Amino acid sequence: MRDYFDLKLLPKIDNDRHVMQSSSFDRREENADFGQFLYKDSDGSMVMLDEKGRGCVKSIWAAVTTDECELKFYFDGSDTPKYTCPLKSFFEGAIADISGPANTFEDRGHGGDDCRCGNCFVPIPYENGLKITASGKTDFYYHIMYERYASDAPSELTSRAEMKYLDAAFDTKAVKCENKNEVSFEKEVTLSEKYNNVFSTDKPGVITEFTVEYDEGTDLSNVKIDMFFDKNSISTVACPLLAFFAQSLGYSEIHSSVIDVEKRDGRIVMTSRFPIPYWRSAGITLVDLPRDSAKLTLRLKIEENTYDKSSTGHFYADYREGATELYDDWLIGEFSGRGNVVGLYQTCVGDQWCEGNEHFYIDGAMTPQINGTGTEDLYLGCYWPNRKYDSPTAGCVNDVFLLGGSTIQGSFAHTAGYYRFFRDMPISFSNGIKLAIQHGAVGQTYSDYTSLCFSYRLCDAASEMSDFLLCASESSLSLHSYASDEKTEYTLTSKVEADRKAPIITKKGFLHKDESCVSFKAALLSGNKGAVLRRVYDKSHSPQSAEVYVDGKPAGVWHDAGFNDFALFADSDFYIPAYLTKDKSLINIELRVRGEFTDFEYKIFTLK
């Protein structure tokens, strides 16, 4: 696991971790995003997380919490919990190993106890699986963000003591940003032209602090910022200047782990600490629309660029604004190549926008690996309308309840703004990503949105599909030497999980019983660095497990715990490490089923 609270790590792109989420989203897509779990365990408890192999829980959020609910943490396949703790007490630090300033339990809404939510950013690593269960009063909201690691992925951190950047980020006694560090570039700027070139260089470097300072009362609402890097004529940062600092709704004091905004002696000082590396050149242009004269001070701290260009992304800030469309998710961004999504800023106004769940589709998956429980929950709040709050990782920049006369109806008349920085776990992708979010409970509202997505990206993908196996095709089964010693063929008619507008589809596939063995051949590209198996399966059977062998050698356990009897089709990925695929163009896959296992098709992606 990596301490991504070390800002220097954010631009580094790797493919040895897979980002996932488990949450209480409503499987029937009716906005009852609470009290939903992966499945019921044999002892009657509800399973929140059930993972096999190596990984790390990077954050846990929950709302409507109570000590009438009991959590249990089972590590490495043990039947005995290592930790047992009431839910509310967990966020108050009751488990010594998972406590500290990165655990909080606080008001983030106006509705009393139900509007208190817990956040835990203390990493919980595991070597051979982790199961988290809840029993007692379980009608709460939750999401768990975690990483899956390949069996050959390096363990870069072995103890909590090494997480110095995490603890520093949540230290309430830490000194606020005073820009005391040495300034590499400073310029007084008068925006007298439409296009104002305010900074340019033909030398490599990393902008580690980007500060804009201006007199209170100066109108910068029409100013946009463009940033260009490495002789590219297309800007990678193109957005309203104030949105870049989460200030598009007016001044809001923020002290997060990335953005700082405050007033000093009649001046507003906005600072971003996203590291921005470049290798050949950099340029910053402020576009003033219309050409109103305004004055500001630009300050940059620039350090030596020591990043490996081949594995480091350029910095992007992608902005969208407009009206929502009925029953279509709002598209935050859809990007190709490989990279890390590291932050979001969003504004919303309109009827019931706050209920929308985020849907993040990674590497072309048809079901989202990240499927949330509500817009306010994505930004680590709870029942809307939210109080203004800011934390190292998330915040609400204004209080629409107070602006609306302390009424729910009045709240909808005002635009709300939120930010979320994925310092706990950048959302990594190797072959594209789509980030979308509902508006309203099921996408049924007429609302106006803006969104700004911060990411580091490289244009070349790190994976490519090299084979495809369709279980309904006899020729495909024969071509891949597909075999199963105990399978039942069946036809399933349903839809894909999480997509409300998904059509009803019919597929033929197989149900494999306990102790059966499935085998097939899969083609790879030369010079590979591992592979990913993607399987379409039936979620009405849960949990599903199979031990995976590649050319007779163990590769891990393919485990899918989520149950859904409404939208049955989903896909699941299994990572095959490079030491099992090196110098091979064809591999033999063997799946030794433990319990039940379903399959309808497989895609094989070669990691490059």
Secondary structure as UniProt FT lines:
FT   TURN            4..5
FT   HELIX           7..9
FT   TURN            10..11
FT   STRAND          17..23
FT   TURN            27..28
FT   STRAND          39..40
FT   TURN            42..43
FT   STRAND          46..51
FT   STRAND          55..63
FT   TURN            67..68
FT   STRAND          69..75
FT   TURN            76..77
FT   STRAND          83..86
FT   HELIX           87..91
FT   TURN            92..93
FT   HELIX           96..98
FT   TURN            101..102
FT   STRAND          103..107
FT   HELIX           112..115
FT   STRAND          116..120
FT   STRAND          124..126
FT   STRAND          130..136
FT   STRAND          141..149
FT   TURN            151..152
FT   HELIX           160..162
FT   HELIX           164..169
FT   TURN            172..173
FT   STRAND          185..190
FT   STRAND          195..201
FT   STRAND          205..215
FT   TURN            216..217
FT   TURN            221..222
FT   STRAND          223..229
FT   TURN            230..231
FT   STRAND          237..240
FT   HELIX           241..244
FT   TURN            245..246
FT   TURN            248..249
FT   STRAND          254..255
FT   STRAND          259..264
FT   TURN            265..266
FT   STRAND          267..272
FT   STRAND          276..278
FT   STRAND          282..288
FT   STRAND          295..303
FT   HELIX           309..311
FT   STRAND          314..323
FT   TURN            326..327
FT   STRAND          330..335
FT   STRAND          338..350
FT   TURN            351..352
FT   HELIX           353..355
FT   STRAND          358..362
FT   TURN            363..364
FT   STRAND          370..371
FT   HELIX           375..378
FT   TURN            379..380
FT   STRAND          389..390
FT   STRAND          394..396
FT   HELIX           400..403
FT   TURN            404..405
FT   HELIX           408..411
FT   TURN            412..413
FT   STRAND          416..421
FT   STRAND          427..429
FT   STRAND          433..437
FT   TURN            440..442
FT   STRAND          447..458
FT   STRAND          463..470
FT   TURN            471..472
FT   HELIX           474..479
FT   TURN            480..481
FT   STRAND          483..484
FT   STRAND          487..494
FT   TURN            497..498
FT   TURN            500..501
FT   STRAND          505..512
FT   TURN            514..515
FT   STRAND          517..523
FT   TURN            526..527
FT   STRAND          531..538
FT   TURN            539..540
FT   STRAND          544..550
FT   TURN            551..552
FT   STRAND          553..560
FT   STRAND          569..576
FT   HELIX           578..580
FT   TURN            581..583
FT   STRAND          586..593
FT   STRAND          596..599
FT   STRAND          601..607
//
